Amino acid sequence: MEVKISAVILTLNEEKNIERCITSVLGVVDDVVVVDSFSTDRTEEICSAMGVRFVKHKFEGYGAQKAWAIQQALYPVILSLDADEALSDDLRASVLEAKHHWDADGYSFNRLTSYCGQWINHCGWYPDIKLRLWDKYKGDWSSAVVHESVEMQEGAVVRHLKGDLLHYTTESIHQHMSVLLQYASMSAMKALKEGKRSSYFKILVSPRAKFVKLYFIKLGFLDGYYGYVIAKTTAFSTYLKYVYMLDIQRREIKN
């Protein structure tokens, strides 16, 4: 069975990335809609020049934003991308094959991340399997404010496609640290909402365990200097997460 596909892309000040992202799906999908959180750069101008639909919507968390965004698609089969992602040539071919011979409810594929200009093959960052192509009547985005994912209905058939989703995530360590600070705060709130608790023990042990896992067990040392940086900064983000959680717990007790 052949299907039509809507590409759904989220943006916020993505003038550096959005053209590459859109270009990678042209000729593969039948509809492109960009859902923007009120960018102040040239994002809207670039999208308009490329002839894609551009919709503005207030950002209320990654899961909620993506769930709202897919409702703007013209077709029920969704290809969901972030603006800093793009289909590799192999993945383009795989998505086209799936489009012409649709025999599942959803499709996953590997994501390969570029960090400061270097592709990261370890540190737990690859293959980083993502389900991003699916029938929206068979699954939807989770409501998580961070680390959101597509949750398929029970019994849904999911197949894996050949090719990589290219993720151009960080151009500098400074930029990465800014993102980690934001994610640490959001992860702390998410964990507390799920009923998890922090402690002095977790603050002491968890960051060290995270570093050992990423650098040694996940072979981050094979990625050289940036493998070490990723392991170390991620461990620091873990430390901040548990510090934020314990601080909120202590203030709740006082109140």
Secondary structure, 3 states (H helix, E strand, C coil): CCCCEEEEEEECCCCCCHHHHHHHHCCCCCEEEEEECCCCCCHHHHHHHCCCEEEECCCCCHHHHHHHHHCCCCCCEEEEEECCEEECHHHHHHHHHHHHCCCCCEEEEEEEEEECCEEECCCCCCCCCEEEEEECCCEEECCCCCCCCEEECCCCCEEEEEEEEEEEEECCHHHHHHHHHHHHHHHHHHHHHCCCCCCHHHHHHHHHHHHHHHHHHCCHHHHHHHHHHHHHHHHHHHHHHHHHHHHHHHHHHHC
